[in-house]
């Protein structure tokens, strides 16, 4: 990770100038969330490690689902982005690129 990049430099300047009540980690998270919004990917999100650790503990390594991941196509339709091998979705014949219609 490059700590001399423009985002890190800006965060350091903001933090050291004392013009913000936000600490460095809050500013870093805001920068990441802003980059995700600017990407246009409505499905992406950022979770700090502490939140992921809590989620992992709650899930307790239990997998549920049908074995597929979805994405929004450029057309606006929801389509299959991935199918886990030997999952219910795979066994049903669902393929990457299939469109979800209902």
N, C-alpha and C positions, 0 to 999 in steps of 0.2 A: 504494500500500500504506500503510495507516494504522499508523504506528509508535507511536501512543498508545492502541491498543486494549488490552483487558484481558489478552489473552494476552501481548502484548509487555511490558506493565507487569509482569505476574507473572514473566516470564522475566528482566527487568531486575532485579527485586527479589531473585530467587533467585540470580542471578549476582553481584550486588553484596554480598549478605549473606555470601557465602563458605561457605555450608552445603553446597554441592554441588561435587563434583569435575568435573562436566560443564560444558563451555563453552557459550556462547550458541547456537552452531549446533547442538549436540547437543540442547539443550533445545527449540529451534525444530522440529527434525526430530521429536522425541518428541511435541510438540503436534500436528503435522500427522498423524502416524501415529495418535495417539489420536482425532483428529477423524474420520479415515477409518474406524477401527474402530467408532466410535459411529454412523456413518452407516448401518451394516448392509450396506454394499455389499462383498461378499466379493471382488469382482473388482478393486476400486480399490487402487492402491498408489502410493507416493511414491518417487521416485528423485532424489537430488541431481543437479545439473547435471553434475558430474564423472562420475557413473555413466552418464548419458545420452550424454555425449560419447564415452565408451569404447564403449558399445553401438553408437552411430552409426558409429564407426570400424570396428567388427567387421562390421557389416552392409554397410558400404560402398555404401549406397544401392541394394542389391539387394532387390527385392521378391519374396517367395514367398508362396504361399497360394492359396486359392480365391476370395478377394474378399468375405469376409463377416465381420461381427463378431457376437458372441453375447452374450447376457445371461441371467440367471436370472429367470424370470417369478415373479410372486407365488405361483403355484401350485406352484413348485419345479421346473418343467420348464425346460429350456434352449431358448431361442428365438432366432431371428435378429433382431438389433438393427439391422443395416445391410447393404446389398449394394452393392458397388462396381460402377459402370456398366461394361459390356462385360467384366466378369470372368467366369471360369468359372461362378461361382455364378449370376450374372445370366443368362448364356447358357443355364444349365440350368433357368431359370424359378423360382429360389428367391426368395421375397418376404419382406419385413420382417414379423415375427410368426409365420412358419412355425416349427413346433416340431421340434426335433431328437429323433428317436425311437431312433436307433441309429447 
